[in-house]
Amino acid sequence: MSVAVLVPAAGRGERLGGSGPKALRLLRGEAVVVHALRALQSCADVAHLVVAAPPDATAEMERVLAASGLRPSWSVVAGAEHRQSSVAAALDALDPSADVVLVHDAARCLVPVEVVQRVVDAVRAGAEAVVPVVAVSDTVKQVEGDRVVATVDRSRLRAVQTPQGFRREVLDRAYAHAGEVATDDAGLAERVGATVRVVAGHPEAFKVTGPLDLLLAEAVLRAR
């Protein structure tokens, strides 16, 4: 089963500060997106990657990736303002031969290869959709305005990461009936009746969103 990865990387990263697309921000001398693609290419099963870049930065994205030393198993398409539209654009550009499709946020640039492999293996074993998860460690409150109305049982809660994996026909069907924006691709798969399985995620698969996350990513790279 051929494995491909869609990488939405069109976000502007306002919360990260600075200028330019978040995926092209430097992390220890290399663009965030380069770290992400290198992590994905570390999984030998990944045959191709489609990167959805900001529409006005596709040429820059291609230049950065071409100079990175990555295997030339990637292509770049114009993304969109919203993540879901960027994934849809990358999916439209994907070769029909891909049987297993992963969707991975460029901002989760330090995902360990074992997480990618777990997702691939679970889809190949028959799962329709797979998400890597980690336990929720904080107490979670349900609120209305400034008033707490309930304390949620966190033992049944999980924080979801990427890459999320899908059988190709499931992801195609999910996006054909996407409608209202979902917070992740597995949410779209749930809407069309797919069963979503979970595998173990990893703390290092965190999302680089703000300046503190960038500092944490630098620390992880130094430790590696």
VENVEN-V397714 format. One record per residue. N is the residue number from 1. SS is DSSP state (a for helix, b for strand, c for the rest). PHI is phi in degrees with one decimal (NA if undefined). PSI is psi in whole degrees, -180 to 180 (* if undefined). Layout:
BEGIN
N/SS/PHI/PSI
N/SS/PHI/PSI
END
This chain:
BEGIN
1/c/NA/119
2/c/-73.2/135
3/b/-111.5/129
4/b/-128.4/156
5/b/-126.5/131
6/b/-97.6/130
7/b/-122.3/95
8/b/-67.5/122
9/b/-141.5/34
10/c/-100.9/2
11/c/-68.0/147
12/c/-85.9/-20
13/c/67.2/43
14/a/-58.7/-37
15/a/-70.0/-20
16/a/-81.0/-20
17/c/81.5/177
18/c/76.8/-168
19/c/-125.0/160
20/c/88.3/167
21/c/-62.1/143
22/a/-60.3/-40
23/a/-64.5/-21
24/a/-99.5/2
25/c/-66.1/146
26/b/-83.9/138
27/b/-130.1/106
28/c/51.2/46
29/c/88.9/-4
30/b/-130.5/151
31/b/-63.7/146
32/a/-52.7/-43
33/a/-64.9/-32
34/a/-65.9/-43
35/a/-59.3/-42
36/a/-64.3/-47
37/a/-67.9/-35
38/a/-63.9/-40
39/a/-62.6/-42
40/a/-68.8/-41
41/a/-69.3/-16
42/c/-66.8/-19
43/c/-85.2/114
44/c/-62.1/-21
45/c/-77.9/-17
46/b/-75.9/117
47/b/-94.5/-33
48/b/-152.9/151
49/b/-129.5/137
50/b/-116.7/117
51/b/-100.3/125
52/b/-95.3/106
53/b/-96.0/164
54/c/-56.1/138
55/a/-54.5/-31
56/a/-93.0/9
57/a/-133.7/21
58/a/-65.4/-40
59/a/-65.3/-41
60/a/-64.8/-41
61/a/-60.6/-45
62/a/-62.2/-39
63/a/-64.7/-45
64/a/-63.4/-45
65/a/-68.2/-38
66/a/-65.0/-31
67/c/-90.8/3
68/c/-88.1/-15
69/c/85.0/4
70/c/-68.1/155
71/c/-61.2/143
72/c/-78.5/47
73/c/-104.6/32
74/b/-127.1/159
75/b/-141.8/160
76/b/-122.3/135
77/b/-125.7/163
78/b/-76.3/125
79/c/-86.5/-154
80/c/-147.9/178
81/c/-63.4/-39
82/c/-102.6/143
83/a/-54.9/-44
84/a/-60.1/-39
85/a/-69.0/-33
86/a/-66.0/-43
87/a/-63.5/-40
88/a/-61.4/-40
89/a/-65.0/-41
90/a/-67.3/-39
91/a/-64.5/-40
92/a/-61.9/-31
93/c/-87.9/-5
94/c/-76.4/139
95/c/-60.5/137
96/c/-63.1/-16
97/c/-73.5/-13
98/c/-71.4/122
99/c/-94.0/-34
100/b/-115.0/126
101/b/-121.9/124
102/b/-103.0/148
103/b/-121.4/123
104/c/-133.4/127
105/c/-69.4/128
106/c/-57.3/-30
107/c/-69.9/-17
108/c/-92.7/65
109/c/-79.7/-10
110/c/-114.1/23
111/c/-58.5/128
112/c/-68.0/147
113/a/-61.7/-29
114/a/-66.1/-28
115/a/-68.9/-45
116/a/-58.3/-45
117/a/-64.3/-40
118/a/-61.2/-41
119/a/-65.5/-47
120/a/-58.7/-48
121/a/-61.3/-38
122/a/-67.4/-41
123/a/-67.4/-43
124/a/-63.2/-27
125/c/-80.0/-5
126/c/123.0/-5
127/c/-67.6/142
128/c/-75.0/-40
129/b/-150.1/146
130/b/-139.9/138
131/b/-129.6/139
132/b/-82.5/140
133/b/-135.7/157
134/b/-130.6/154
135/b/-66.5/151
136/c/-87.3/120
137/c/-95.2/-22
138/c/-85.6/152
139/c/-67.9/137
140/b/-114.4/128
141/b/-112.3/140
142/b/-93.2/129
143/b/-126.3/156
144/b/-128.7/111
145/c/66.1/-123
146/c/-105.6/20
147/b/-117.7/131
148/b/-77.3/128
149/b/-110.3/-15
150/b/-166.2/152
151/b/-105.2/121
152/b/-81.7/139
153/c/-70.9/106
154/a/-78.6/-10
155/a/-64.0/-23
156/a/-103.5/4
157/c/-98.7/146
158/b/-138.9/142
159/b/-88.2/134
160/b/-99.5/139
161/c/-117.3/-171
162/c/-130.0/160
163/c/-78.1/145
164/b/-100.7/137
165/b/-114.0/148
166/b/-145.7/147
167/b/-67.1/139
168/a/-54.0/-44
169/a/-65.6/-30
170/a/-69.7/-45
171/a/-67.9/-39
172/a/-58.9/-45
173/a/-66.9/-40
174/a/-61.7/-43
175/a/-78.3/-25
176/a/-66.7/-25
177/c/-120.5/31
178/c/-60.4/-53
179/c/60.2/-128
180/c/-59.6/143
181/c/-63.6/133
182/c/-105.7/160
183/c/-79.8/-17
184/c/-152.0/170
185/a/-72.5/-32
186/a/-62.1/-32
187/a/-62.2/-37
188/a/-68.1/-40
189/a/-64.2/-38
190/a/-60.4/-38
191/a/-63.9/-28
192/c/-99.5/16
193/c/89.0/8
194/c/-74.0/146
195/c/-87.9/125
196/b/-102.6/122
197/b/-97.1/163
198/b/-121.0/149
199/b/-130.4/168
200/b/-69.8/130
201/c/-88.9/-154
202/c/-156.2/142
203/a/-57.3/-30
204/a/-78.1/-3
205/a/-89.4/27
206/c/-69.1/162
207/c/-96.4/128
208/c/-78.3/105
209/c/-115.6/-47
210/c/-122.1/178
211/a/-57.3/-36
212/a/-64.8/-37
213/a/-65.2/-36
214/a/-65.8/-40
215/a/-64.5/-40
216/a/-64.8/-41
217/a/-62.1/-41
218/a/-62.5/-41
219/a/-64.8/-41
220/a/-62.7/-43
221/a/-63.7/-39
222/a/-64.0/-41
223/a/-66.2/-33
224/c/-69.9/*
END
